[in-house]
Amino acid sequence: MEITEQRNHSEIIQRGIEDFREVQRYMLLARTENATATYAELKRK
């Protein structure tokens, strides 16, 4: 049971890291393109 819980926690952490990287990539693109509304919305999330 404990191994399953650790795996679930690892998957949750991994998904959080991947989501963070994706948002960071979009924020960088929006800032580079000077898309202020998009950048502001992504920053708010």
Residue, then its C-alpha position, 0 to 999 in steps of 0.5 A: m500500500e505504501i509503495t502505491e501511495q509513493r508512486n501516486h505522490s511522485e506522479i502528482i509532483q511530476r505532473g505539477i512540474e510539467d504544468f509549471r514548465e508549460v506555463q513558464r514557456y507560454m509566459l516567456l513567449a507572450r512576454t517576447e511577443n509583447a502580448t500583454a493581455t496573454y502574459a497578464e492572464l498566464k501570470r494571474k494563473 
